[in-house]
Amino acid sequence: MSAVGLLPAAAPPVAFTRRPVTGPRAQLRAVCVVWHRDLLRLLAEPVRVVTALLQPMLFLFALGGGLGSLTRSAYGVPYQTFVYAGALAMPVVFASIGAASSIVWDREFGFLREMLVAPVSRTAVVAGKCLGGMTTGLFQGTLVLALAGAVGVPYDLPLMLTLLAYMALLAFAFSCFGVLVAARMRSVQSFMALTQMVVQPLFFLSGALFPLSRLPGWLAVATRFDPLTYAVDPIRRAVLGAVGATAAAPGVTWGGYTVPVWLELLLVLASGAGMLWVASRAFRRG
């Protein structure tokens, strides 16, 4: 008998399988990965940032400069300063919603399906997309915030931090809205058409361009049902309070009750959280 025959038979190779990690850490990592992907997309498209600033600049310096001499007596402040709250809200809203269009692109190219079959909850994917849209909107709003001195708003640190917090909350709410709409859209053209049809009226009815006091009856009612009204008003109160023109921003009223800022912010937060929940369920059904 040969020596080879005396050796024990080699054991078959053991196949090691790695079980997917589905704990809280994995969910948080999925949120960060989706958010980081959207952030890289934003940084890779500088033209997108520049074009988003065009409309706020037109409102501030073209419309504001042209109407400034006509409205100073009515508002007590230059119109550019008055409309600055709307100019801050505009890029935040449109950029936050526009960032969700990447979901439609990912669906068309099949990448969304790969994300949804990953061993993480779809809520984590939705939260990551909302966080990415929120970051995009806040980034573009910050660029307009840097123009504060050009319209007579002081670069006061508490004021700047307050405005950043308000814009972050606004970006969160409308990012969730964008993800909710994108969850059921099959083409980017349909997504953009639907969001524009909804957001344009919301913006013009929010009081971004005019004061909410002394409006016609039907218009006053419409502004109170506009969720964007409760995001623009705190920004305007902060801006005009910093320049000593609080009388030009009396706030939103329900009957004779003036809605406090904390309640306005709570309404914005609740609407964003509600849309996040609905968007998560829409992705589960998808």
LINUR-V434624 format. One record per helix or strand of 3 or more residues. SS is the DSSP state (H for helix, E for strand). FROM is the first residue (numbers start at 0). TO is the last residue. Records with the same first field share a line. If there is no record, write none. Layout:
SS = FROM-TO  FROM-TO
This chain:
H = 2-5  23-42  45-74  78-81  83-98  100-108  110-115  121-144  147-150  156-181  187-203  216-223  228-241  245-247  260-284
